[in-house]
């Protein structure tokens, strides 16, 4: 019996709604690989019970009395760094924004609360939990700073100059930077993109595994908290330098050339690697443009192998590929597979990837 318990994921439910806690407990009881160790009714109660019960995973509501979910997650960076936080989010713009921020400060993933209109809300939530909770075994918490201050940005700029000066020069300037990410991606994207200077002159595409509502919030946060413009990509949109284009949810993003311009093409295709948008779809669309169009591809933290095959095809046609290293990745799935298949020109720690992008793209 004790050996079986060791194999289970110890879980703490944190939610201020008695109704949802009861519903959630009923769902968890149906998952054999989960051991429910307790429930907490608010943020303060959560911090106390995390210290007492030492759960592997905490499911976290965002809106609670005393301490809200983001404050609890920030506290856990110091108080319980090995505890994984899974955000339980309702499907609204306000909660989408808070969820994206929670992911940026340390939550490893999120699931959506079923809508009241669902015919079988238990089955809907169970399916999401069965897919998401096992990932906790592969996840490690990586401490990342939150919103950068002006002094942080100055220090970052000086550090970038030093790192760039030590790197080999590229022969030609690139036309585009394409980034793919998944689990741990929102935090990693912020750390990379906030380190690029305001005069960075290339367009950047971002393919992140998330629903559309949350991707809009991700684009809004990148637009607000980095030196670059950021927007959700639209079909036919012309890519402009110094702008980040985030692939919208439930549709694939391809890049095509129209005359001298690079443009977005949104495609309602089948899921790839169980994902839509998928990184491989974006990367393979760029393969068609290589080597005339010069690209830098970046594969950040994420579960699975999405992006690896596309990155290999891009490198085979003279693109430059950067993969995040294992130590700084929340999950070294996507970048790990990119390295294993021989696609990566460089494997860099998260904090060095901006410098890598600047140098590989011709600066």
N, C-alpha and C positions, 0 to 999 in steps of 0.2 A: 504493500500500500504506500509506504513512504517513497519507494522508487518511482511509482506512478505520479505521486504529487510533485516530485522534483521535475518531472517532464512538463508539468502544467505551467501556464503563464498566470502569475498571481496578479489579480486585477482589483483596482479600487474604483468605484463609481462616484463621481462628483457632480451633483446636480441639485439645484434648489427646489425643483419640482417633485413633490411626493408622487404625483401621478406618473411622471416619466421615470423616476427611480424604480417604481414598482414594475412598470412595463419593461424597463431595461433589465432588471433582475431576472424576469421571466425569460427573456431572450438569452441572457448569459447562461442560465441553468441548462439550456439545450446544447451548449458547446462543451464537449467533453475535454478539450484541451485547455479550458479556462477554469481557474479556481478563484471564485469571488471571495476576497478577503475582507471586504467591508464597503460601506457607503458613507459619503460625506455630504452634508446639506449646504455648505457654503465654502468660500475660500479659506477662511480661518480653520474651520473644521478639517478641510482637506490637508492643510499643512501639518496639523497635529497628527492626523491619522497616517499620513505618509511616513512621518518619523517613527510612529509606533509599529505600523504593519509592514513597512518596507515592500510595497508592491513592485512588480516588474513594470506594470502598465497602469496608468491612470487615465480614465476617460473623463474629459473635462468640458463642462458647460462653460460658455463665455460670460454670461450675465448672471452674477450671483452677489448676495450681500457681503459686506466686509471687505473681501478681496475678490476682484473679478478674475476670470481665467488667465488673462495675460499676466497679471501681477503674480499669480501663483506660479506660472511657468518661469517667470524671471527669477523668483525666489529659489526654484528648484535647481537653477544653474549652479548655485553654491551649496544648497542644503542637501540635495539628493540628485547629483549629476547623472547617476546611472538609471534613473527612473524615466521611462518613455511616456510621453503625453500624447494621447489621441484625442483630438478635439471633436466634440459632438456638436455639429452646427445645424441651425435651422436654415432653410433656403430663403434668405432675404439679403438685400444689398448691405444692410448694416452688419449682419452676422458674417457675410462674405468678407467684408473689409477687416473685421476683427479676426477672422480665421486666418487670413493671409498674414496679418501682423503676428498672430500666435505662431504660425509656421516660421516666420522670420526670426522670432526670438527663441525658438527651441522645440516646439511641438514637432513630432516626427511625421504625422499624417492627420487626416480628418475623415469623418464619415458624416453623412447627412441624416438628420432626423427625418423619418418618413412623413410625408404630407398626410393630412387628415383625410384626403380624398383617396388614398391608397386602399385597394380592396383587401390587401393582406399586409398591413404594416409590419407585423412580426417577421414575415418571410423576407420582406424588403431589407429590414435592418439586419437580420441574420445573415443574409447573403453578403452584405457589405462587411460585417464583422468577420465572417469566415475568410474573406479575402484579405482583410487589413491586419487583424490581430496577429496572425502568424509572422508577419513581417517584423514584429517587435524583437524576435529572436536574432534577426540579422542587423538590427539598428543599434548604432551607438550614438550617444549624445555628443555633439560637437559644439563647443562653446564659441559663439560668434557674437561680436559686438552688435548692439542695436543701431539706432540712427546715429550717423556720424556727426560730430560737432565740427565747427569750422576749424578748430585746432587739429582735430583728427584728420581732416581733409588736407590741411597744409602738410602735416607729417607724412600722410600717404603720398602726396605729390613728390615730396623730396625723396622718399623711399623708392618710388617708381622710377625717378630719374636715375638713381644709383643702379637699380636692377636692370634698367634698359641699357645703360651704358656698358654693362658687362656682357651683353648678349650679342651674338653675331648678327650682322646686318643681312637683310633679305635683298634679293636682286630687284624685285619689282613690287610696287605697292598693290595691295589687295583691293578688291571692289566691294567685298561683303564679309561680314562675320556672322556665322550661324551657330547658335547655341542650343543644346538639348539638355533637358533635366527632368527629374521626377521626384522621388522621395528625398526630402531635404533641399529641394531645388529653390524654393522661394528665398530662403536664407542665403544660399550659395549665390544665387543670381544677384541679390543685393550687394553682397560682399565684392563680387567681381565688377558689376556695373557702376557702383558708387565710386570705384577707384579709377574709372576712365575720366579723362579731363573733358571739360566743356567744349574744347576745340577738336575732340575726336571726330574725324571727318567721314567715317564710313557708316553705312546703315548696318543695323544689327537685328537679326531675327532671333526670336526666342520661342522654342517649342517646349512647353511645360505641361505635364500630365495633370490637368485639373478641369473641372466643369466650367462652362462659359462664365457664369456669374462670378466665380472666384478669379478667373483670369482677367476680367475687367478690373477687379479690385487690385490684382497684381500689377497690371499696367498703370493704374492710377498711382499706386505707391511708388513704382519706379520713376514715374514722371515727376512726382512730388519730391522724392528723397534722393535723386541722383542729379548730376549736372546735365544729363541728356534729356531730350524729349522722349516720351514713351506713349504708345497708343495700342489699342487692340486692332489687329490687322483686318482690313476689309478687302473684299474681292476687287481686283483691278487697281488697288492702291499702288502708286509709284513709290519706290523706296528712295528715301532721301538721306543724305549723310547726316550723322549726328543724331539719328532717331532710332529708337528701339521699337520693333514691331512684334507684338506678342500674338501668337497664334490663338484664335478664338476656340472655344470649346465645341466638341461634338462635330468637328469638321477638320479635315487635313489642310495644311498650308503648304503649297508648292510655290516655288519662285521661278518665273519665266522671264525671258528677255523680249521686250517689245521695242524694236529698233535699237536705240542706244540706252534705253531705260530698263531697269530691273523692276518687275511688278509682282504683286501678290496674286496667286490663283488659289481660291478656296475650293476644295474637292470633297463632295459627300461620298467618299468611298467606304469600303469595309474597314473595320478596325484592324490595325496592325499591331502585333504584340499585345492584343487586347486593349489597345489605346486608340483614341481619336480625339485630339491630334496625336500623331506619332512622329517621332524625331526622324526615323528612317525615311518616311515619305518626303519630308522637307529635304533631307540630305540627298536622297536619290534624284530629286528634281534638279538639284544643283549639279549633280554629276553630268547631266545633259548639257550644261553650260560650260563645263570645264574642258580644256584649260584656258579657253579664251577669257572667261570670267574667272578672276583669281579670288579664291575663297580661303578663309580661315574657319575651321570647324572646331567647336569646343563641346566636349561631353562632360557634364557635371554629374554629381551624385544622383543615384536613382536605382530602384529595384529593376531587375531584369536585364535584357540585352538590347533594348531599343536604342538605335543610333550607332551601334557597333558596325553592322554590315554597311550601312550608309557611309560611315566615316572611312571604312576601308576602301570602298569604291571611290570616294573622293580623293583619298591619298594616292590611289593608283593613277589618278588623273591630275596629279600635281597640286592638290590642295594641301594646306598645312593643318595638321590635326593636333589639338591639345586635349589631354585627358586629365581630369582631377586625380590626385593621388589617393591612395587608400586611407592614409592616416587622417586626412581632413574631410573625407566623405562620410556622410551619415550612413549611406549604403554604397559599397563599392561594387555595384552590379553593372550598371551601364558603362561607367568608365573602365571598370575592370575587364569587361568583355571587349571593350575597344582596344585595350592594351594587349589582351591575350590573342586577338586576331591579327596583331601586327599593324594596326591602323595608326597608332599614336606616334607622331614625331617627337612629342615631349609629354612627360607626365609630371605635373606641377602641383605643389600645395595650393590650396584655394587662394591664399593671400598673394601668390605670385602670378596668378593667371591673368590679371589685368596687364601686368608688365609683359607677359608672354604674348598676349593679343596685340598690344601696341607694337612690339618688335616684329612679330610674325606678319603683321599687316602692313609693315613699312612705315608705321608711326604716325 
